[in-house]
Amino acid sequence: MPQVRIIAKNFMDMVAALPAMKLDKLYENAFICEAILRSLPPLAKKYALQMLSIEVPVTAKSMEEWVLPDGVSKHRVAIDRLIQLRIFTETVDRKREATYTVNPIFQTNLKKLLVHGVVLPREPMPSNITVRLPSLEDLEAFALEQWECFLLQLINSSQIERPSNISSSMMKTFQRGLLCQRDREAPRLTESGFQFLLIDTNAQLWYIIREYISNSEERGLDSADLISFLLELSFHVTGEAYNINTLNERQKNIVKDLADLGLIKLQQGRKDGWFIPTKLATNLSVSLTDSSSRKQGFVVVETNFRLYAYSTSKLHCEILRLFSRVEYQLPNLIVGAITKESLYSAFENGITADQIISFLQQNAHPRVAERLPSVPENVTDQDLLEGTSDFARGYNALLWEEPDSKKMRLVVKAENHTHMKEYLSRQRQ
C-alpha cells in the first residue's frame, strides 16, 4: 500500500523557496527583516548582525576564523541558512575561493529597524470606539470552534447539503490536496485528507497556510505580498482590535478567508469595523516545534482495545471514527473500541498504523500521558501487525496470518522479503 505523507513546512522554508526577485521585494518590508532575523539559528543571527556594517565581500576563510574548531558544523548550517534566505550571496572565483556579500535591501532595512525602530501601519483602536471585545478565553474558544468547523466540513465533505462557512476560494484551494471530486459526485477526502486529520494542529495550520500561499497567484494575489501581510499579522497583539479600513481591498479579502479558519475574528460597530487576531494568527512565525500551543490530551486506551475520549467535541468523535468503532457518545465522554474491521477501513483510506499510534500517543489523557508507554504495548503491536498485514496484502504477498493476535505471526512470499523488511524498519524508526 503506497504511503502518502503530509509535509508541513514552516514560514521561513516558504520564504526561502521564493524566486530571488520576490525575496528581494519581501525584504523591502522591515517586519519581514525582523521576522527573518528572529527565525535564524543563533550563529546565523550573529553573522547577520556582524555583517550589517560591512559593505565589501567577506571571504569564507575569514568567517571560518570566527568560530572555534568544535563549531564547524554549526557554522556550515548557519551559512547554508543565510544563503537559502538570500541574506548572503555566495560568489566563487576561479581559484574556488568563496566570498559572502550581504543582501543590500535586507542590510539597509534591518539597519533602519535597529537604529530607528518601526511601528505597525495600524494601531489598536481605542476602547471607547470598540465595545464588548471578546476576552482572551472567548477568543481562543472562537478560534478552536472555527478550526473544528473547517475540519468537520472536510470530514463530511460527501454531504452536499451541509452548511458551509468556508469561502469558495478556500475550498478550491484544499480540493486539490485534501479533497477530490469526480464528475458530478460530491467531493470526498483523499488519502492525504484522511492523514491530515490525524496530525497535530500546528502542522495542520502550516499545511493550510502553505497551500493558501501556493495557490495565491490563481486568486490574483502576489505570493510575496501575501507572505508579507501574514508575517506582519504575527506582530499584532492577540485580542486587540484593528480598524479594517486600514487594509487595502486585497488584504480585506485575505482577512475574510483567515476569519473562516479562526485566525481572525471580525466585528462591526456602528460606524467602523475591526479585526481581532487570535493566537493562530500571532503565532504564524513560531516554529512547528513549539509545543506551547498544543492542546491537552483526552484519550485513554485500555489493554482490551477499548478507548475512552473525555471530550465534548464533535470533531474528536468523527476523527475517532476514522480508525475505531464508536459505540456511544455521552455529553462529555466518547466510548469506542479499536477492532480489526475499523483498522482495515482506516488502511483502505490511506491511514497507516504508525499514524494511528502517533495520534493516540499525542492525544493521551494527562492521567496516562505520564506513563511509559502511554498507549498499551499490546495495542500498538496489534496496530503494527494489522498494518503489516495490510501492507503485504497490498503487494499480493500475504500467504497466511495467525488468527490468534497474541502470537503476532504472518507468512509472506519470499520475493517480497525486501519490501517487508524495509516497511518494518520504517515502523521501528
Secondary structure by P-SEA (a helix, b strand, c coil): cbbbbbbbbcaaaaaaaccaaaaaaaaccaaaaaaaaaaccaaaaaaaaaaccccccccaaaaaacccccaaaaaaaaaaaaaaaccbbbbbccccbbbbbccaaaaaaaaaaaaccccccccccccccccccccaaaaaaaaaaaaaaaaaaaaacccccccccccaaaaaaaccccccccccccccccaaaaaaaaccaaaaaaaaaaaaaaacccccccaaaaaaaaaaaaacccccccccccccaaaaaaaaaaaaaccbbbbbccccccccccccccccccccccccccccccbbbccccbbbbccccaaaaaaaacccccccccccbbbbbbcaaaaaaaaaacccaaaaaaaaaaacccccccccccccaaaaaaaaaaaaaaaaaaaccccccccccccbbbbbbccaaaaaaaaaaaaac
